[in-house]
Amino acid sequence: MMPTPPLSDWADHLEETAWPRGPVAVYAQTASTQDVCRGRAPGFVCVADRQTAGRGRLGRAWEAPPGKNLTFSLVAPAGLSHGLLSLAVPVAVCRALEPFLAPLGHPPKVKWPNDVYADGKKLAGVLIEVENGLPIVGIGLNVLTEAADFPEELQDKATSLAALGAPADRLAVLAALLGELDRMLAELQTHPDAVVAEWKNRCLPLPAAFVCRGRTFTGSVMDVDADRGLVLRLSSGEITHLPAQWTSAAV
């Protein structure tokens, strides 16, 4: 395997080989790649080797040691809904990681709504925010973190490409991710229903209880809709919709 180029060379490499939609900015450290993307035009990508205030869904902190993993955000085109991107982005991540993991017997799967799992543990997370009508998509992926490097409370819940046995170069993985995201953004313009169907095929079994805006809902999932989220039949027989942006599986 060729040695990974220094961070200072990543932007040019990615713009030339993987991401034709706009400029790529690579930082050794920033507070949050999501915040750097605010006010930028569609196609802008921000990559950080270290975030001092990284965040995930529902305001949760996202910790990533420098030099080990990937944390980046991109500005998606206007007109793509939060719900549709919540399903489409993890599908693109799964597509990108499949060549690394499927030969090892660990095909990547989606856990509601947009976490990526392998071998029963969390491998990547997705955050989608909207600023002035433009979606900002953030992705955190564990690449080189060894199992012993995770905090004790996460060692049986989180994994990485390295822990799964995948010989992964961070830049090569990032190029694969951006390439699939580029293709996915094009696909959403023509075949969004096919992307939703692929999400359903890749999704791990859905639970019966969910938390949305502080309330717990229990029932049977009837469908997953790109705009309305989970279509849930409650034990009372009532049908309710739980949007991906605010809904997590109940612990």
N, C-alpha and C positions, 0 to 999 in steps of 0.2 A: 504494500500500500504506500502510495506517495505521501510524503509529509504534508500536513495541512498548512496552507499558506497563512501568514500572519493576518490578524484581523484587519489591518490596513488595506489588504488586498481583496477582502471578501466582497465589497460593494461592486467593484468592477467585474469580478468573476460572475456574480449573480446577475447583474444587469446584462452581461453578454451571453450567458448560457441558460438562464432559468426564468427571468422575470422581465418581459418586454413592456410592461404596463407603466413604468415610471421609475423614479430614482430610488435607490436603496441607500440608506444611511446606517452605518455600523458604528456603535459606540462601545468603548471598553466598559463604561458605567453610565447609567442614567437612573433617574428615579423610577420612571415607568415608561415603557415603550408605548402604551396606550396614550399617555399624556403628550408624548412627543408628536404623535400623529394628529392631535387636535389642531384643526385649522389648515391641515394639509389637503392637497388635491387627491382625488382618486388615483390609485396606483402607487402612492408613496408607501415605502416599507421602512420600518425602523427595527434594527436588530441590536440587542444589548448583550454583552458578555455577562454583565451583572446588573441587576435592578436593586435599588435600595428601598423601593416602595412598590414592588410588584404586587398585583392583586388578581384574584380569580373571580368566579361567579359569586354573586350575593355578598360582595365585599370581603371575601376571605383572602388572607394573605397567600402569596405564592413565593416560596423560597427556592432559590436555585444557586448553588455554589458556582463561582466563576470558573470558566474553563472546562466545565463538565457537561452542561446542558444547552438547550436552545430556548431563548425567549425572544419573541418578535411580534410585531403588530403590522397590519396593513390597512390602508383605507380602501374600502370596497366602493363600487359605483353606487350612486343614488338609485333608489327604486327597488332595491332588494330588501325584503322585509327581514326583521329580526328573527322571526320564526323560521323562515326558509333558510337563512344562513345558519341558524342553530342546528339544522339537520344536515345541510350541505357541507359545512366546513369539516366536521369530524369524518364524513365520508371521504373527503379529499385527503385527510390525514391518514386514514386507513389505507387508501390506495397507494400513497407514497411509501408507507412503512411495510406494505405487504411483501415486496421483494426481499427485505431484510429479515422478516420474521416467519413468513409462511414456510420456507425450507426448514426451519427449526421446529416446526409443529406448533407455532404460537401465532396463528392468524389474528390480526388486530380486530377488536370488536368495539362497538359503541355502547356506552352505558348512558341511559337517559340523563339529560338530553344530549350532551355533547362531550362527555369524557371519552377518552380512548383507553381501552383496557387490553391487556395481553396476559395470558396465563393467570387470569383471575385477579390481576392487580392493575392499579391505575398507572398508565404510561404517559398520558398527555391530557392537558386540559385546554378548553377553549373559552374565551370571554368575548362577548359581542356587546358593544356599546354604540350608541348613535349620537352624533354631534352635528348639529345644524343639517340634519337630513342625510348625513353620510355615515354609513356603518363603519366602525373601527373593529377589526377582528384581531384579537390577541391569541397567541398560541404559546403554550409552554410544554416542552417535551424533554423528558429525562433521557439523556443519551449515554453518558459515560459514568454516571453515578453507580457505584457498586452498592450491593445490598447493605453492607455494613455502614455506608455513608449516610443512609437515611436516619432521621431521628427514630428513636426506639418505638415511638407510638405509630410510626408509618412503615416499619419494616415488613409487616405482614399485609400492608395495604398498597404499597407503591413499588414500582419496578422501573427498569431502564432497559434500553437496547443492550447495553453491556451486560447487565445482570441476566438477561435472557440469552446471552451467548452470541449476540449479533456483532460482528466486527465493523463498527460504525465510525465513520469520519464525520465530525459535526458539519463541516461545510458541504460534504456530499449529501448528507441527510437534509440539510436546509435547502439545497438546490432541488432535491426531489420534492420536498414539500411545496416550495414556491411554484415549481412546474405543474404539480397537480392542482394547486389553487388557481393558477392561471387558466388551466383547462376547465376547472369547475365553474369559474365565473362565466366563461363562454357558454358552458352547457346550461347554466341556469337561464340564459336568455332564450333557449330553444326547447329544452326538455326538462323543466323543473319536476314534473311528475315522476320521471324516471329516477331522478335523484332521491326523491322522497321514498320511492319503492326500494331503492338500494339501502337507504338508511334503515328501513324496516327489516330488510334481510340481514343486515349487519348487527342489529341491536340485540343485546343480551336480554333475557326474559325480563319483562316489566313487572314491578312489584304491584301490590294491591293498595298500598297506602302512599300518599304524596302530601307534601307540605307546600302550600302556596300562600304567600303573604301572611305567614304566621298561623294559618288554619290547616288542619289535617283533614284530608279527604280520603275515604276508603271506598273501594268499589272495583269494578271490572273495566279494564281499558278496552274500549270498542274500536278505537282507531287513533292514529296520530295524523294531525292535519298541520300543514306548513304554516297556516295563518292563525289557527285557533289553538294549536298545541294538542295536548292530550284530550281525547274525547272519552270521558269517564262516566260509566253508569254507576251511580251511587247505590248503596244498599237499599235506599228508599225507592229506587226505580227512576229517580230523576237523572237526567243527562246534564252534565256540566262540562265546561271546557277550561283547561288549565294551561295557560301560555308558558312556553319553555323558558321565557325570560325570568319568571318568578317561581318556577316549580322545581322542586327536588324530590327525590325519593325519601320517604320517611325513614329515619334510622331505627 
